[in-house]
């Protein structure tokens, strides 16, 4: 009886391992929502995705732009200065 229980347990463990290895993988993508349900935005300078609530917001002509850091916001402003001077 004890041997039968051990064989059943080993069979179940083997089944779970095979099922896990053959399960379809979720593709990694930069979507507008993460598993946490938070909306994400992309920094236009470094192209990093971050939670909208954590982003630094800059506004240009009524359009909001989201940045991961003040450095990226400053680079964005510098790019605007260079395009307006030309």
TORVEXRO-563117 format. One record per residue: residue in three letters; x, y, z of N, C-alpha, C in turn. Coordinates in steps of 0.2 Angstrom, whole numbers, padded with zeros to 4 digits, always signed. Each point is the difference from the previous one (the first is absolute). Example, Ala and Ser with C-alpha at 12.3 -4.5 7.8 and 13.67 -1.06 7.14 Angstrom:
<nodes>
ALA+0066-0028+0039-0004+0006+0000+0004+0006+0000
SER-0002+0005-0004+0004+0006+0001-0004+0005+0003
</nodes>
This chain:
<nodes>
UNK+0004-0006+0000-0004+0006+0000+0004+0006+0000
UNK+0006+0000+0004+0004+0006+0001+0004+0001-0007
UNK+0002-0005-0003+0003+0001-0007-0005+0003-0005
UNK-0006-0002+0000-0005+0003-0004-0001+0007+0001
UNK+0000+0002+0006+0000+0008+0001+0006+0003-0002
UNK+0006-0003+0001+0006+0004-0003+0000+0000-0007
UNK-0002-0005-0004-0001+0000-0007-0005+0005-0002
UNK-0005+0001+0003-0006+0005-0002+0003+0007+0001
UNK+0004+0001+0006+0002+0006+0001+0006+0002-0005
UNK+0004-0004-0002+0005+0001-0005-0003+0001-0007
UNK-0005-0004-0001-0004+0001-0007-0003+0007+0000
UNK-0003+0003+0006-0003+0006+0000+0005+0006-0001
UNK+0006-0001+0004+0005+0005-0001+0003+0000-0007
UNK+0001-0006-0003+0002+0000-0007-0005+0004-0005
UNK-0006-0002+0001-0006+0003-0004+0001+0008+0001
UNK+0000+0003+0006+0001+0007+0001+0006+0003-0003
UNK+0005-0003+0000+0006+0002-0003+0000+0001-0008
UNK-0003-0006-0003-0001+0000-0007-0005+0005-0002
UNK-0006+0001+0004-0005+0005-0001+0003+0007+0000
UNK+0004+0002+0005+0004+0006+0000+0004+0002-0005
UNK+0004-0005-0002+0005+0001-0006-0004+0001-0007
UNK-0005-0003-0001-0004+0000-0006-0005+0005+0000
UNK-0001+0004+0005-0005+0005+0000+0002+0006-0004
UNK-0005+0003-0004+0002+0006-0004+0003+0006+0004
UNK+0005+0003-0002+0003+0006+0004-0004+0006-0002
UNK-0001+0005+0004-0002+0006-0001+0005+0004-0004
UNK-0002+0003-0005+0005+0005-0003+0002+0006+0004
UNK+0006+0002+0000+0002+0006+0004-0001+0006-0005
UNK-0005+0004+0002-0001+0006-0005-0001+0006+0005
UNK+0001+0006-0003-0001+0006+0003-0007+0002-0001
UNK-0005-0002+0004-0007+0002-0002-0002+0006+0005
UNK-0006+0003-0001-0002+0005+0003-0002-0001+0008
UNK+0000-0007+0001-0001-0002+0007+0004-0006+0002
UNK+0003+0000+0006+0004-0005+0002-0005-0005+0004
UNK+0003-0005+0003-0004-0005+0004-0003+0003+0006
UNK+0003+0005+0002-0002+0004+0006-0006+0004-0002
UNK-0002+0001-0006-0005+0005-0002+0001+0007-0001
UNK+0007+0002+0002+0002+0007-0001+0001+0001-0007
UNK-0002+0006-0002+0001+0003-0007+0007+0002+0000
UNK+0003-0002-0006+0007+0001-0001+0001+0005-0006
UNK+0005+0004+0000+0002+0005-0005+0007-0001-0002
UNK+0002+0002-0006+0007+0000-0002+0003+0006+0000
UNK+0006+0001+0003+0004+0006+0000+0003+0001-0008
UNK-0002+0006-0003+0002+0001-0007+0008+0001-0001
UNK+0004+0001+0006+0007+0000-0001+0003-0007+0000
UNK+0000-0003+0006+0003-0006+0001-0004-0006-0002
UNK-0006+0001-0002-0005-0006-0002-0002-0005+0005
UNK+0002+0002+0007-0002-0004+0005-0007+0000+0002
UNK-0003-0006+0002-0007+0000+0002+0000+0001+0008
UNK-0005+0004+0002-0001+0000+0007-0007+0002+0002
UNK-0002-0001+0006-0007+0001+0002-0001+0007+0000
UNK-0006+0002-0003-0002+0007-0001+0000+0004+0007
UNK-0002-0004+0005+0000+0004+0007+0007+0002+0002
UNK+0005-0004-0002+0007+0002+0002+0004+0004-0005
UNK-0003+0002-0005+0003+0004-0006+0000+0007+0002
UNK+0005+0004-0003+0001+0007+0001-0004+0003-0006
UNK-0004+0004+0001-0004+0003-0006+0002+0007-0002
UNK+0001+0000-0007+0001+0006-0003-0005+0002-0005
UNK-0002+0006-0001-0006+0002-0005+0003+0004-0005
UNK-0002-0001-0006+0002+0004-0006-0006+0001-0005
UNK-0002+0006-0001-0006+0001-0004-0006-0004+0002
UNK-0001+0000+0007-0006-0004+0002+0001-0008+0000
UNK+0006-0002-0002+0001-0007+0000+0004-0002+0005
UNK-0002-0005+0004+0004-0003+0006+0006-0005-0003
UNK+0006+0001+0002+0005-0005-0001+0003-0002+0007
UNK+0001-0007+0000+0002-0003+0006+0007-0002+0000
UNK+0004+0001+0005+0007-0001+0001+0002-0004+0006
UNK+0005-0004-0001+0002-0005+0006+0004+0004+0005
UNK+0004+0006-0003+0004+0004+0005+0000+0007-0002
UNK+0003+0004+0004+0001+0007-0002+0005+0001-0005
UNK+0005-0005-0001+0005+0001-0005-0004-0001-0007
UNK-0004-0005+0000-0004-0001-0007-0004+0006-0002
UNK-0003+0003+0005-0004+0006-0001+0004+0006-0002
UNK+0006+0001+0003+0005+0005-0002+0002-0001-0007
UNK+0002-0007-0002+0002-0001-0007-0006+0001-0005
UNK-0006-0001+0002-0005+0001-0004-0001+0008-0002
UNK+0001+0004+0006+0000+0007-0001+0005+0003-0004
UNK+0006-0003+0000+0006+0002-0004-0001-0002-0007
UNK-0003-0006-0001-0002-0001-0007-0005+0005-0003
UNK-0005+0002+0004-0005+0005-0002+0004+0007-0002
UNK+0005+0001+0004+0003+0007-0001+0004-0001-0006
UNK+0003-0005-0002+0004-0001-0006-0004+0000-0006
UNK-0006-0003+0000-0004+0000-0005-0004+0007-0002
UNK-0001+0004+0006-0003+0006-0001+0005+0006-0002
UNK+0007-0001+0001+0005+0004-0002+0001+0000-0007
UNK+0000-0006-0003+0001-0002-0007-0005+0003-0005
</nodes>
